[in-house]
């Protein structure tokens, strides 16, 4: 008997899926566990294996097409089996859903009974149709501002085509005048369809920004000793450690001392997490992904580095799995590699805080009463005021600052 394969929900935020590639064609035999298709969710492209077996009788979503969760992805059954009834049922279900949506959206109209009086008759006399005339009598006319600009730029108004009323030359025409160049001066744009990932980013961060009352705390950290420590480690370590790896480790150690930062707002309660799972924001072609370094406080720097590098490769190839990006309790967003000195980040739900990390900058600093060249880093903590107060956030940043200015405090032999 034929069975319907529905578009699966492959992530908690997925509402639609795009079929990136079919691995079976209509008529092919499918066994349980066979790779049926690759489906692009809001966060990654994932392989979808068949849970049924039979012959592929119908493909409901073409390659590159999008369909909602639970719609018909495919139909499997006996070879040559009639599936018209299944398709008719699906069509009827779709039509019913459309009707329900229209009913729900239709405004309730108040019906009033009125006595309509007959309007008095008005005699309309027809007049001969006249051609629309141009008041400039064939001469170029220009606004005062356009004349002034043309004079300043030494532009002959006779060569400018006016786009105002009756061919009037206005400021826009002077600005767009190319002096007879073949380069077009018309406005143009390109529109692209919003990807599934970008839709979810917009939805989740919009909800976060407008539902969670954000406030921001910025502090400046002297990175001289961290730079020295990193150079020393990388001379002997087979795995090269980045500044971001060190910040992840230092944050995880600071979170141990400030559990309120490592928490979540759940509406009627606050969850304080004993485990520390740090999300590391990564830019990909369609937007942003946040894979999670789990139990970061118990991992060595080399383990964190290897894990983050592996996540980066998977993210760019759209090979991250749901378990890779779920479960964060704190998030770090680092734009220092793009020469950004300071910025604020939107909290990544369900976290109560996110740390925005800028780049290391050389600048004059005061040491022992003397002005010397120092290396400083600005970090900004975005906090959900429903969970975290200013003093709590400030104390966390103070602990993080002490760790990065004295890395020996978190970089014992067991942490490298």
C-alpha positions as CSV (number, residue, x, y, z in Angstrom):
1,X,0.0,0.0,0.0
2,X,1.3,3.4,-1.0
3,X,2.7,5.6,1.9
4,X,3.2,9.4,2.0
5,X,6.6,10.7,3.0
6,X,6.1,14.1,4.5
7,X,8.5,17.1,4.5
8,X,10.3,16.5,7.9
9,X,10.9,19.0,10.6
10,X,14.7,18.8,10.9
11,X,15.2,21.7,13.4
12,X,13.1,23.2,16.1
13,X,12.7,26.5,14.2
14,X,12.0,24.9,10.7
15,X,8.7,25.8,9.1
16,X,9.7,25.2,5.4
17,X,12.3,23.1,3.7
18,X,14.0,23.4,0.3
19,X,15.0,20.2,-1.5
20,X,18.6,20.8,-2.4
21,X,19.0,17.5,-4.3
22,X,17.1,14.3,-4.9
23,X,19.2,11.0,-4.7
24,X,16.3,8.9,-6.1
25,X,14.2,9.3,-9.3
26,X,10.6,8.3,-9.9
27,X,10.5,4.6,-10.5
28,X,13.6,3.8,-8.4
29,X,13.4,1.2,-5.6
30,X,14.0,2.6,-2.1
31,X,15.0,0.6,0.9
32,X,14.8,1.6,4.5
33,X,17.8,3.8,5.3
34,X,18.5,4.8,1.7
35,X,19.5,8.4,1.2
36,X,16.4,9.9,-0.4
37,X,17.1,13.6,-0.6
38,X,19.2,16.5,0.8
39,X,17.0,19.1,2.5
40,X,18.0,22.7,3.2
41,X,16.7,23.9,6.5
42,X,17.0,27.3,8.1
43,X,20.5,26.4,9.4
44,X,22.0,23.6,7.2
45,X,21.6,21.2,4.4
46,X,20.9,17.8,5.9
47,X,20.7,14.3,4.4
48,X,17.2,12.7,4.7
49,X,17.0,8.9,4.8
50,X,13.9,7.0,4.0
51,X,12.1,5.3,6.9
52,X,9.9,3.3,4.5
53,X,10.6,1.0,1.5
54,X,9.1,0.6,-1.9
55,X,9.2,2.2,-5.3
56,X,9.4,6.0,-5.6
57,X,6.0,6.7,-7.2
58,X,5.8,10.5,-6.9
59,X,8.1,13.5,-6.1
60,X,6.1,16.2,-4.4
61,X,8.8,18.9,-4.2
62,X,11.1,19.5,-7.1
63,X,14.8,20.2,-6.7
64,X,15.3,23.8,-5.6
65,X,11.6,24.2,-4.6
66,X,10.3,25.0,-1.1
67,X,7.5,23.4,0.8
68,X,6.1,23.6,4.3
69,X,6.7,21.0,7.0
70,X,4.4,18.0,6.7
71,X,3.5,18.6,3.1
72,X,4.0,15.7,0.6
73,X,7.7,15.2,-0.1
74,X,7.3,11.9,-1.9
75,X,5.1,8.8,-2.2
76,X,6.4,5.2,-1.9
77,X,4.5,2.1,-2.8
78,X,4.3,-0.9,-5.1
79,X,5.4,-0.5,-8.6
80,X,2.6,0.8,-10.8
81,X,0.3,1.4,-7.9
82,X,-2.5,4.0,-8.3
83,X,-1.8,7.0,-6.1
84,X,-4.4,9.4,-7.5
85,X,-6.6,9.1,-4.3
86,X,-3.7,10.2,-2.1
87,X,-3.0,13.2,-4.4
88,X,-6.7,14.1,-4.4
89,X,-6.8,13.9,-0.6
90,X,-3.8,16.1,-0.3
91,X,-5.3,18.6,-2.8
92,X,-8.6,18.7,-0.8
93,X,-6.7,19.1,2.5
94,X,-4.7,22.0,1.0
95,X,-7.9,23.7,-0.3
96,X,-9.6,23.3,3.1
97,X,-6.6,24.9,4.9
98,X,-6.8,27.8,2.5
99,X,-10.4,28.3,3.2
100,X,-9.8,28.2,6.9
101,X,-7.1,30.7,6.6
102,X,-9.3,33.0,4.6
103,X,-12.1,32.7,7.2
104,X,-9.7,33.5,10.0
105,X,-8.4,36.5,8.1
106,X,-11.7,37.8,6.8
107,X,-12.8,41.0,8.7
108,X,-16.3,40.9,10.3
109,X,-18.4,43.4,8.5
110,X,-21.3,45.2,10.2
111,X,-24.4,45.1,8.0
112,X,-26.5,48.3,8.1
113,X,-29.8,48.8,6.5
114,X,-30.1,52.3,5.0
115,X,-32.8,54.0,3.0
116,X,-31.1,55.3,-0.1
117,X,-32.7,58.4,-1.6
118,X,-32.5,58.8,-5.3
119,X,-29.9,61.4,-6.2
120,X,-31.1,64.3,-8.3
121,X,-30.3,64.0,-12.0
122,X,-27.6,66.3,-13.2
123,X,-27.3,67.1,-16.9
124,X,-23.7,66.7,-18.1
125,X,-22.7,68.6,-21.2
126,X,-19.9,67.2,-23.2
127,X,-17.1,69.4,-24.3
128,X,-14.6,68.8,-27.0
129,X,-11.5,66.9,-25.8
130,X,-8.5,69.1,-25.6
131,X,-4.9,68.0,-26.0
132,X,-2.7,68.4,-22.9
133,X,-0.5,71.4,-23.6
134,X,3.0,72.0,-22.4
135,X,3.5,75.4,-20.8
136,X,7.1,75.7,-21.9
137,X,6.3,76.2,-25.6
138,X,9.0,73.8,-26.6
139,X,11.7,75.5,-24.5
140,X,13.6,73.9,-21.7
141,X,12.4,75.0,-18.3
142,X,14.2,74.3,-15.1
143,X,13.7,74.8,-11.4
144,X,15.7,77.6,-9.7
145,X,17.8,74.9,-7.9
146,X,18.5,73.0,-11.1
147,X,19.6,76.2,-12.8
148,X,21.9,77.0,-9.9
149,X,23.5,73.5,-9.9
150,X,23.8,73.6,-13.7
151,X,25.6,76.9,-13.5
152,X,28.0,75.7,-10.8
153,X,28.8,72.5,-12.7
154,X,29.0,74.2,-16.1
155,X,26.2,72.1,-17.6
156,X,24.3,73.2,-20.7
157,X,20.6,72.9,-19.9
158,X,19.8,72.3,-23.5
159,X,21.5,69.0,-23.3
160,X,19.7,67.8,-20.2
161,X,16.4,65.9,-20.4
162,X,13.9,66.9,-17.8
163,X,11.9,64.4,-15.9
164,X,9.6,66.8,-14.0
165,X,6.2,67.9,-14.9
166,X,5.9,68.9,-18.6
167,X,9.6,68.1,-19.1
168,X,10.8,70.5,-16.3
169,X,14.4,70.0,-15.4
170,X,14.8,69.4,-11.7
171,X,17.7,68.7,-9.3
172,X,17.6,64.9,-10.0
173,X,18.2,65.5,-13.7
174,X,21.3,67.6,-13.0
175,X,22.6,65.0,-10.5
176,X,22.1,62.2,-13.0
177,X,23.4,64.1,-16.0
178,X,26.4,62.1,-17.4
179,X,27.6,64.7,-20.0
180,X,26.7,62.5,-23.0
181,X,28.4,59.4,-21.5
182,X,27.1,56.0,-22.5
183,X,27.0,54.9,-18.9
184,X,23.3,54.6,-17.9
185,X,22.2,56.9,-15.1
186,X,18.9,55.3,-14.3
187,X,18.2,53.8,-10.9
188,X,18.4,50.0,-10.7
189,X,18.4,47.3,-8.1
190,X,18.4,43.5,-7.6
191,X,16.1,41.5,-5.4
192,X,16.7,38.0,-4.1
193,X,14.4,35.7,-2.3
194,X,15.0,35.5,1.4
195,X,16.7,32.3,2.4
196,X,15.3,30.0,5.1
197,X,18.3,30.8,7.3
198,X,17.8,34.5,6.9
199,X,14.1,34.3,7.7
200,X,14.8,32.5,11.0
201,X,17.6,34.9,11.9
202,X,15.2,37.8,11.3
203,X,12.5,36.2,13.4
204,X,14.5,35.0,16.3
205,X,16.7,38.1,16.7
206,X,13.7,40.3,16.2
207,X,11.9,38.5,19.0
208,X,15.0,38.8,21.2
209,X,15.6,42.5,20.5
210,X,12.0,43.5,21.1
211,X,11.1,41.2,23.9
212,X,14.3,41.1,26.0
213,X,15.2,44.5,27.6
214,X,18.8,44.7,26.5
215,X,21.5,46.8,28.3
216,X,25.2,47.0,27.4
217,X,28.4,47.0,29.4
218,X,31.7,47.7,27.8
219,X,35.2,47.3,29.2
220,X,38.7,47.6,27.9
221,X,41.3,44.8,28.5
222,X,45.1,45.0,28.3
223,X,46.1,42.0,26.1
224,X,49.9,42.3,26.4
225,X,50.2,39.2,28.5
226,X,47.7,37.2,26.5
227,X,49.6,38.0,23.3
228,X,52.8,36.8,25.0
229,X,51.1,33.6,26.3
230,X,49.7,32.8,22.9
231,X,53.0,33.2,21.2
232,X,54.7,30.9,23.7
233,X,52.0,28.2,23.3
234,X,52.0,28.3,19.5
235,X,55.8,27.8,19.4
236,X,55.4,24.3,20.9
237,X,51.8,23.3,20.4
238,X,50.9,21.2,17.2
239,X,47.5,22.9,17.3
240,X,47.6,26.6,16.8
241,X,45.6,28.6,19.4
242,X,43.7,31.7,18.4
243,X,42.8,34.7,20.5
244,X,39.1,33.6,20.2
245,X,40.0,30.2,21.6
246,X,41.5,31.9,24.6
247,X,38.5,34.2,25.1
248,X,36.2,31.1,24.9
249,X,38.2,29.5,27.7
250,X,38.5,32.6,29.8
251,X,34.7,33.2,29.5
252,X,33.9,29.6,30.5
253,X,36.1,30.0,33.7
254,X,34.5,33.4,34.5
255,X,31.0,31.8,34.1
256,X,31.8,29.3,36.8
257,X,32.1,32.2,39.2
258,X,29.1,34.1,37.9
259,X,26.3,31.5,37.3
260,X,23.6,34.2,36.9
261,X,25.3,35.2,33.5
262,X,25.0,31.5,32.5
263,X,21.2,31.5,32.7
264,X,17.9,31.8,30.7
265,X,14.6,33.6,31.1
266,X,11.8,31.1,30.8
267,X,8.8,33.4,31.3
268,X,7.6,32.3,34.8
269,X,11.0,31.2,36.0
270,X,14.8,31.7,35.5
271,X,17.0,28.7,34.7
272,X,20.5,28.7,36.1
273,X,22.6,26.3,34.2
274,X,25.3,24.2,36.0
275,X,26.8,23.2,32.7
276,X,28.6,25.7,30.5
277,X,27.9,25.5,26.7
278,X,29.4,28.4,24.8
279,X,28.0,29.3,21.3
280,X,30.5,30.7,18.9
281,X,28.9,32.9,16.2
282,X,30.2,32.1,12.7
283,X,29.4,34.0,9.5
284,X,28.3,31.8,6.5
285,X,27.1,32.8,3.0
286,X,23.4,33.0,4.0
287,X,23.8,34.5,7.4
288,X,25.0,33.4,10.8
289,X,25.3,30.0,12.6
290,X,26.2,29.5,16.3
291,X,27.7,26.0,16.9
292,X,28.2,25.1,20.5
293,X,31.3,24.2,22.4
294,X,29.9,22.0,25.2
295,X,31.4,21.9,28.7
296,X,33.9,24.5,27.5
297,X,35.1,25.0,31.1
298,X,36.4,21.4,31.3
299,X,38.1,21.4,27.9
300,X,41.7,22.2,27.1
301,X,42.6,25.1,24.8
302,X,43.7,22.7,22.1
303,X,40.4,20.8,22.3
304,X,38.4,24.1,22.0
305,X,40.6,25.1,19.1
306,X,40.1,21.9,17.2
307,X,36.4,21.8,17.8
308,X,35.9,25.4,16.7
309,X,37.9,24.8,13.5
310,X,35.9,21.7,12.7
311,X,32.6,23.6,13.2
312,X,33.9,26.3,10.9
313,X,34.5,23.8,8.1
314,X,31.1,22.2,8.6
315,X,29.3,25.5,8.8
316,X,30.7,26.7,5.4
317,X,29.8,23.3,3.8
318,X,26.3,23.4,5.4
319,X,27.1,20.1,7.2
320,X,26.3,21.1,10.8
321,X,23.7,18.9,12.5
322,X,21.0,20.1,15.0
323,X,23.0,18.8,17.9
324,X,25.9,21.1,16.8
325,X,23.9,24.3,17.3
326,X,21.5,23.5,20.1
327,X,21.9,23.9,23.9
328,X,24.0,27.1,24.2
329,X,24.0,28.8,27.6
330,X,26.2,31.8,26.6
331,X,27.4,33.2,23.3
332,X,30.4,34.9,21.9
333,X,30.4,37.0,18.7
334,X,33.9,38.1,17.6
335,X,34.4,40.6,14.8
336,X,38.0,41.5,15.7
337,X,39.3,39.8,12.6
338,X,37.4,42.3,10.5
339,X,39.1,45.3,12.2
340,X,36.0,46.2,14.2
341,X,37.1,47.8,17.4
342,X,33.8,47.8,19.3
343,X,30.1,46.8,18.7
344,X,27.0,45.5,20.4
345,X,25.4,42.1,19.7
346,X,21.8,41.0,20.0
347,X,21.2,38.3,22.7
348,X,21.0,34.8,21.2
349,X,18.0,33.0,22.7
350,X,17.7,31.3,25.2
351,X,20.8,32.9,26.6
352,X,20.7,35.8,29.1
353,X,23.9,37.4,27.7
354,X,26.1,37.6,24.7
355,X,29.7,38.9,24.5
356,X,30.7,41.1,21.5
357,X,34.5,41.0,21.0
358,X,36.3,43.7,19.0
359,X,39.9,43.6,17.6
360,X,43.1,44.1,19.5
361,X,44.3,47.7,19.0
362,X,47.8,49.2,19.7
363,X,47.4,52.5,21.5
364,X,49.2,54.6,24.1
365,X,48.5,53.4,27.6
366,X,49.7,54.3,31.1
367,X,51.9,51.8,32.9
368,X,53.7,52.6,36.1
369,X,53.1,56.3,35.6
370,X,54.6,56.3,32.1
371,X,52.9,56.4,28.6
372,X,53.9,53.3,26.6
373,X,52.5,51.4,23.6
374,X,49.9,48.8,24.7
375,X,47.6,46.3,23.1
376,X,44.0,46.7,24.2
377,X,40.7,44.9,23.5
378,X,37.2,46.2,23.9
379,X,34.4,43.7,24.8
380,X,30.7,44.6,25.2
381,X,28.3,42.4,27.2
382,X,24.7,42.5,26.1
383,X,22.5,41.5,29.1
384,X,18.8,40.6,29.4
385,X,17.7,42.9,32.3
386,X,15.0,40.5,33.3
387,X,17.7,38.1,34.5
388,X,20.9,40.1,34.9
389,X,21.4,43.4,36.6
390,X,24.2,45.9,36.0
391,X,26.3,44.9,39.0
392,X,26.2,41.2,38.1
393,X,27.3,41.9,34.5
394,X,30.0,44.3,35.7
395,X,31.4,41.7,38.1
396,X,31.5,39.1,35.3
397,X,33.4,41.5,33.0
398,X,35.8,42.2,35.9
399,X,36.6,38.5,36.3
400,X,37.0,38.1,32.5
401,X,39.3,41.1,32.4
402,X,41.5,39.7,35.3
403,X,41.8,36.4,33.4
404,X,42.8,37.9,30.1
405,X,45.2,40.4,31.7
406,X,46.8,37.5,33.7
407,X,46.3,34.4,31.6
408,X,48.3,32.3,34.0
409,X,45.1,32.3,36.1
410,X,43.2,30.1,33.6
411,X,46.0,28.5,31.6
412,X,47.5,25.9,33.9
413,X,49.2,22.9,32.3
414,X,46.0,21.0,32.3
415,X,44.2,23.7,30.3
416,X,46.6,23.8,27.3
